[in-house]
Amino acid sequence: MSPDLSNHRHRPAGALLLLAAALIAITVPAAAPAGAAPTVPAAAPAGASPTVPAHRTHLLTAGLRGALGSTVGPDGALYVVEGAAGRISRVDARTGRTTTFASGLPRRILDTGGAMDVAFVHHRPYVLVTLVGPDVGGSDIDGIYRVDGPNRVTVVADIGAWSLAHPPVPEFFVPTGVQYALEPHRGGFLVTDGHHNRLLRVEVDGDITELAAFPNVVPTGITTGDRSVYLAQAGPVPHAPSDGKVLRVEPRSRRASEVASGAPLLVDVEFGRDHRLYALSQGHFTPGNPEGSPADPATGTLVRVNRDGTMTPVAGGLDRPTSLEFIRDTAYVVTLTGEIWTIDCR
C-alpha cells in the first residue's frame, strides 16, 4: 500500500494523507511536517512493464478499483480488497481470472479508505475497513468485518471507537486513525495504524490492545515468522531510503528492533520461499513534491532483506506498488493503478 499518514495537526487544510503499504489518496484537512499520504496522479503509466534484472515478470490482471491489501486464501488464490467498490475479488493465481468473492462492504467516501486489507482465520475471511466513520463524514464503522456470505458482513471489532477512547501520544488529526494492514496472529489479528503510529492486537471477540507504539514513522505492512512480528515502515517526508525500514517486534516483551533499512516508502513485507524476507518499496519521492504525493511513477522496487541489515533489489520499475504476496517462488505485487504483477524470484 502507499503511505505517509502524517500525525501532526498544524498545517493548511488540504494536505493529503495516503494509506497503505503504498496507499491511495484521501483529501482531509490536515497538516504534517513529517508525512502525509500519497495520491494517485491523473496520468499513470498503467501497463508499463517492470524492469527485473535476471527475473521474469508478467501482468497477471488489471482493472481493479481502489485495490490495496491482499492475501493468499486457503484455496491458493489471491484475494484483493477494492475499497472503491466495497468488495473482495478472487484472482486465480495462474490465469488472472478475476471474480467477485464478496460485496456489501462500506465503500470509501474519500479518495482512499474503505476496505484496506483482507485475511483468513480458520477459513473465514475478515476485512479491515477504515476512514468511513462520522469523523470523516461517513456513517459506517472503522474496524474489522467478518464476511458471512456473498453479500453479508458483520462488524466484529470497532477499532474506530476504541481509538477515540484511547488516543495515541503523538499529535493526530483523524481521531479514529487510519488502519492500514491486517495480519492473522494466534487466533486473532495484528493491525497497523499508519496515522496513530501503532501496532494493535485485535481478538475475534472485539477486544483490542496496543501492542507497540512508535514515533511518526508510518508503520504499514505486517507479516509474522519465528514467533516475531515484522513491520514495514514508510518513514516521514522526504522518504529517504534510510527511513524505509523493516522492524521486528517481539509480542511478549513488546520490544522493537531494526532488521534492515535502505529503500524508500516501504509499504509491505513478506516471507518468500526458504524463509527469505522481502520488502516492497513504493519508490522515489521527488523533493519538493507536496506532502501526501505518492512515489514517482515506475520507481517502486521489490527488495530482499539481508542478514547484515542491507536490502538487495530484486525487481525495479514497479508503478506505485501497494501490497505483496508470495506463492512458492513467485511474488505477486498489487499496484495503485489496479494491476497485479507476478515476479519470478527463483
KOLMAR-98081 format. One line per field, with one value per residue (C-alpha): residue in three letters; x, y, z. Coordinates in Angstrom, 1 decimal, padded with zeros to 4 digits. Each point is the difference from the previous one (the first is absolute). Layout:
<pts>
r	ALA/...
xx	X/...
yy	Y/...
zz	Z/...
</pts>
This chain:
<pts>
r	MET/SER/PRO/ASP/LEU/SER/ASN/HIS/ARG/HIS/ARG/PRO/ALA/GLY/ALA/LEU/LEU/LEU/LEU/ALA/ALA/ALA/LEU/ILE/ALA/ILE/THR/VAL/PRO/ALA/ALA/ALA/PRO/ALA/GLY/ALA/ALA/PRO/THR/VAL/PRO/ALA/ALA/ALA/PRO/ALA/GLY/ALA/SER/PRO/THR/VAL/PRO/ALA/HIS/ARG/THR/HIS/LEU/LEU/THR/ALA/GLY/LEU/ARG/GLY/ALA/LEU/GLY/SER/THR/VAL/GLY/PRO/ASP/GLY/ALA/LEU/TYR/VAL/VAL/GLU/GLY/ALA/ALA/GLY/ARG/ILE/SER/ARG/VAL/ASP/ALA/ARG/THR/GLY/ARG/THR/THR/THR/PHE/ALA/SER/GLY/LEU/PRO/ARG/ARG/ILE/LEU/ASP/THR/GLY/GLY/ALA/MET/ASP/VAL/ALA/PHE/VAL/HIS/HIS/ARG/PRO/TYR/VAL/LEU/VAL/THR/LEU/VAL/GLY/PRO/ASP/VAL/GLY/GLY/SER/ASP/ILE/ASP/GLY/ILE/TYR/ARG/VAL/ASP/GLY/PRO/ASN/ARG/VAL/THR/VAL/VAL/ALA/ASP/ILE/GLY/ALA/TRP/SER/LEU/ALA/HIS/PRO/PRO/VAL/PRO/GLU/PHE/PHE/VAL/PRO/THR/GLY/VAL/GLN/TYR/ALA/LEU/GLU/PRO/HIS/ARG/GLY/GLY/PHE/LEU/VAL/THR/ASP/GLY/HIS/HIS/ASN/ARG/LEU/LEU/ARG/VAL/GLU/VAL/ASP/GLY/ASP/ILE/THR/GLU/LEU/ALA/ALA/PHE/PRO/ASN/VAL/VAL/PRO/THR/GLY/ILE/THR/THR/GLY/ASP/ARG/SER/VAL/TYR/LEU/ALA/GLN/ALA/GLY/PRO/VAL/PRO/HIS/ALA/PRO/SER/ASP/GLY/LYS/VAL/LEU/ARG/VAL/GLU/PRO/ARG/SER/ARG/ARG/ALA/SER/GLU/VAL/ALA/SER/GLY/ALA/PRO/LEU/LEU/VAL/ASP/VAL/GLU/PHE/GLY/ARG/ASP/HIS/ARG/LEU/TYR/ALA/LEU/SER/GLN/GLY/HIS/PHE/THR/PRO/GLY/ASN/PRO/GLU/GLY/SER/PRO/ALA/ASP/PRO/ALA/THR/GLY/THR/LEU/VAL/ARG/VAL/ASN/ARG/ASP/GLY/THR/MET/THR/PRO/VAL/ALA/GLY/GLY/LEU/ASP/ARG/PRO/THR/SER/LEU/GLU/PHE/ILE/ARG/ASP/THR/ALA/TYR/VAL/VAL/THR/LEU/THR/GLY/GLU/ILE/TRP/THR/ILE/ASP/CYS/ARG
xx	000.0/001.3/000.3/000.9/-002.6/001.2/-001.0/000.4/-002.7/001.4/000.0/-002.2/-003.2/000.2/003.2/-000.3/000.2/000.6/-000.3/001.4/003.0/-000.2/-003.3/-002.5/-001.1/-002.2/-000.6/-000.6/000.7/003.4/003.5/003.2/003.5/001.1/-002.4/-003.3/-001.3/000.6/-002.7/-000.4/000.9/-002.3/002.6/001.4/001.9/-002.2/001.2/003.6/002.1/002.3/003.7/001.2/003.7/000.3/-003.6/-003.2/-003.2/-003.5/-003.1/-002.5/-003.1/-001.1/-003.1/-000.3/-001.8/001.8/002.0/002.3/000.4/000.1/000.5/000.4/-003.2/-000.3/-000.7/003.3/-001.7/000.7/-002.6/000.2/-002.2/-001.4/-000.8/-001.7/-002.4/-000.5/000.9/002.5/001.2/001.4/002.8/001.1/003.8/000.7/-002.4/-000.8/-003.7/-001.8/-003.4/-001.9/000.4/-002.0/-001.6/-002.0/003.0/-000.1/001.4/002.6/-001.4/003.3/002.6/001.3/-001.2/-002.9/001.2/003.7/001.1/-001.3/001.1/-001.3/-000.4/-001.2/-001.0/-002.2/000.8/000.3/000.4/001.6/-002.0/001.1/-001.0/-003.7/-001.1/-001.7/003.3/000.7/-003.7/-001.1/-002.5/001.7/002.3/003.8/001.2/000.1/-003.0/-000.6/-001.3/-003.1/-001.1/000.3/-001.9/000.1/002.5/000.1/002.1/002.1/002.3/-000.7/003.5/-001.2/-001.9/003.0/002.3/-002.3/000.2/003.7/001.7/003.7/002.7/001.2/-002.2/-002.5/-002.9/-002.1/-001.4/-000.9/003.4/000.9/000.3/002.2/000.7/-001.6/001.9/-001.3/001.9/-000.7/-003.8/-000.4/001.5/002.8/-000.9/002.3/-001.3/002.2/-001.5/000.0/003.4/-000.7/-000.5/-003.2/-001.0/-003.7/-001.9/-002.9/-002.3/000.9/002.5/002.8/003.3/003.0/003.0/002.5/000.2/002.4/001.0/-001.1/001.4/-003.2/-000.2/-001.5/000.1/000.3/001.1/000.9/002.7/002.4/-002.5/000.6/-001.9/001.6/-001.1/000.7/000.6/-000.6/001.8/-000.8/000.3/002.3/000.1/003.7/001.1/001.5/-003.5/-001.5/000.5/-001.1/-000.5/-000.3/-002.4/-000.1/-003.6/000.8/002.5/-001.4/003.5/000.7/003.3/001.2/000.6/001.1/-000.3/000.8/-003.1/-002.4/-003.7/-000.2/-003.6/000.0/002.2/-000.3/001.9/000.7/001.2/002.7/-001.1/001.7/-001.4/-001.0/-001.3/-001.9/001.1/-002.4/002.9/001.8/-001.7/001.1/001.0/-002.3/-003.1/-003.0/-000.2/-002.4/001.2/000.7/003.4/001.1/-001.6/001.8/002.7/-001.2/002.2/-000.3/003.0/001.5/000.8/003.5/001.3/002.6/-002.8/000.2/-002.5/000.7/-002.3/-001.7/-002.4/-000.2/-002.2/-003.2/-002.7/-001.0/-000.5/-002.2/000.0/002.2/-000.8/002.1/-001.1/003.0/002.7/-002.4/-000.6/-003.4/000.0/-003.2/000.4/-001.9/-001.0/-002.1/002.5/001.5/003.5/001.8/003.8/001.9/002.4/001.9
yy	000.0/003.5/002.1/003.1/000.4/003.0/000.4/003.8/002.6/003.4/000.3/001.6/-001.8/-002.2/-002.0/-003.6/-003.1/-003.3/-003.4/-002.9/-002.0/002.2/001.8/001.7/003.5/001.9/003.6/001.2/003.2/-000.8/000.9/-001.9/001.0/-003.6/-001.7/000.1/-002.6/-000.7/000.7/-001.5/002.4/000.2/-001.2/-003.4/-002.2/-003.1/-003.1/001.1/-003.0/-000.1/-000.4/-003.1/-000.9/-003.8/-000.6/-000.4/002.1/-000.4/002.2/-002.3/002.2/003.7/002.1/-000.4/003.0/001.5/-003.1/000.0/-003.0/-003.6/-003.5/-003.6/-001.9/-003.6/-001.1/001.5/002.9/003.7/002.1/003.8/002.6/002.8/003.0/001.9/-002.9/-001.2/-003.6/-002.8/-001.4/-003.5/-000.2/-003.3/000.0/-001.9/001.5/003.4/-000.7/002.4/-000.5/001.7/-002.0/002.2/003.5/002.1/001.6/003.8/001.8/002.7/003.5/001.7/-000.7/-002.8/-002.2/-002.4/-003.6/000.1/-003.6/-003.6/-003.0/-003.5/-001.6/-003.6/000.3/003.0/003.3/003.3/003.5/003.1/003.1/003.6/003.6/-000.6/001.4/003.3/001.7/000.1/000.4/-003.6/-002.1/-003.4/-001.6/000.0/-003.5/-003.7/-001.5/-003.8/-001.2/-002.2/-000.4/001.4/003.2/-000.2/001.4/000.4/002.4/-001.9/002.7/003.8/001.4/003.5/000.1/-001.5/002.6/002.8/-001.3/-000.7/002.9/-000.4/002.0/001.8/002.7/-001.1/001.5/-003.1/-001.0/-003.6/-000.5/-001.4/-003.8/-001.4/-003.8/-003.1/-003.2/-003.2/-000.7/-002.7/-000.2/003.8/002.8/002.6/003.4/002.9/003.5/002.2/003.2/-000.7/-001.8/-003.2/-003.7/-001.4/-003.5/-000.7/-003.1/-001.5/000.9/003.7/000.5/002.4/000.8/002.0/-002.3/002.7/003.8/001.9/003.5/001.5/-002.9/-001.1/-003.8/-001.7/-003.7/-002.9/-003.7/-002.5/-002.6/-001.5/001.0/003.6/002.7/001.8/003.5/002.2/003.6/002.7/002.8/003.8/002.4/000.2/-003.8/-000.5/-003.6/-000.1/000.6/-002.9/-002.8/-003.5/-000.4/-003.1/000.2/-002.7/-000.4/-001.1/002.7/002.5/001.1/001.2/-000.3/000.9/-002.8/001.9/003.3/001.6/000.2/003.0/-000.1/-003.7/-001.1/-003.8/-002.9/-003.7/-003.3/-001.8/-003.5/-001.3/002.5/002.9/003.4/002.5/003.6/002.1/003.6/002.4/001.9/003.3/003.1/003.2/002.7/003.0/-002.1/000.8/-002.0/-002.9/-000.5/-003.6/-001.2/000.8/-002.3/-003.2/000.4/-002.7/-002.9/-003.5/-000.5/-002.9/000.6/-001.2/-001.2/002.8/002.6/001.0/-000.4/-001.4/001.0/-002.9/001.8/003.7/002.2/-000.9/002.6/001.1/-003.5/-000.4/-003.7/-003.1/-003.7/-003.1/-003.4/-002.3/001.9/002.6/003.4/001.6/003.8/002.1/003.6/003.3/-000.2/-003.1/-002.6/-003.2/-000.9/-003.3/-000.1/-003.3/000.2/-003.3
zz	000.0/-000.1/003.1/001.5/002.6/001.9/003.6/000.4/000.1/-000.8/-003.8/-002.6/-000.8/-003.1/000.8/-001.2/002.0/-001.7/001.4/-000.4/-000.8/-003.0/000.5/-002.1/000.8/002.4/000.3/003.5/001.9/001.3/000.7/000.3/-000.1/000.1/-002.3/-001.8/-002.4/-003.6/-002.6/-003.4/-002.8/-003.0/-002.4/001.0/-002.3/000.7/-001.8/-000.1/000.4/003.1/-000.4/001.6/-000.1/-000.7/001.0/-002.0/000.4/-001.3/000.2/001.6/000.0/-000.1/000.6/003.8/001.6/003.0/000.7/003.0/002.3/-001.1/001.4/-001.2/000.9/001.2/-003.6/-001.3/-001.8/000.5/001.8/-000.5/001.7/-002.3/002.2/-002.8/-000.6/003.5/-000.9/000.1/-003.4/-000.4/-002.6/-001.3/000.6/-003.2/-002.6/001.5/-000.3/002.4/001.6/002.8/003.2/002.4/-000.1/002.3/001.8/000.7/-003.0/000.4/000.3/-000.5/-002.6/002.1/002.9/000.0/-000.2/000.6/000.5/000.3/002.0/000.7/003.4/000.1/-003.6/000.8/-001.7/001.9/-001.4/001.5/-000.7/000.7/-000.6/-000.3/003.4/001.0/000.7/-003.8/-001.1/-000.1/001.8/000.3/002.5/-000.3/001.0/-000.9/-001.9/-000.2/-003.4/000.6/-003.6/-003.5/001.1/003.8/002.4/003.8/002.0/002.6/001.2/000.2/-000.3/-000.6/003.3/001.8/-001.6/001.2/003.5/-000.1/-002.0/-000.7/001.6/-003.2/-001.5/-002.6/-002.0/-000.9/003.4/-001.1/-001.6/-003.4/000.3/-002.7/000.1/001.5/000.9/001.7/003.2/002.6/-000.7/-000.2/-002.0/-000.1/-001.4/-000.9/000.3/-002.2/001.3/003.7/-000.4/001.9/-000.3/001.5/001.1/-000.8/001.1/-002.0/002.9/-000.5/002.9/-001.0/001.6/-001.1/-000.6/-001.0/-000.5/-002.2/-000.8/-003.4/-002.1/-001.8/000.6/-003.0/-001.0/002.4/000.0/002.6/000.4/002.6/002.7/-000.9/-001.8/-003.0/-001.0/-003.0/000.8/-002.6/001.8/000.0/-002.9/-002.0/000.3/000.0/-000.7/003.5/001.5/-001.9/002.6/000.9/003.8/002.1/003.0/002.7/001.1/003.6/000.8/-002.4/-001.0/-003.5/-001.8/-003.4/-002.5/-003.1/-001.8/-003.3/-002.2/-000.1/000.8/001.1/-000.1/000.6/001.2/-000.6/000.2/-003.2/-000.5/002.3/002.5/-001.7/000.9/-002.7/000.2/-002.5/-000.7/-001.6/-001.5/-000.3/001.4/-001.7/002.5/-000.2/-000.9/002.2/003.1/-000.7/-003.5/-001.0/-001.1/-003.5/-002.6/-000.9/002.7/002.4/000.9/001.5/002.3/001.9/003.6/000.9/003.3/000.2/000.0/-003.6/-002.8/-003.5/-003.0/-001.6/-002.4/-000.9/-002.0/001.9/-000.3/003.5/001.5/003.1/001.0/-000.2/000.2/-000.7/-001.4/-000.1/-002.1/-001.5/001.4/-000.6/000.0/000.1/-001.2/000.4/-003.7/000.7/-001.4/001.3/-001.2/000.6/000.5/-000.2/002.9/-000.6
</pts>
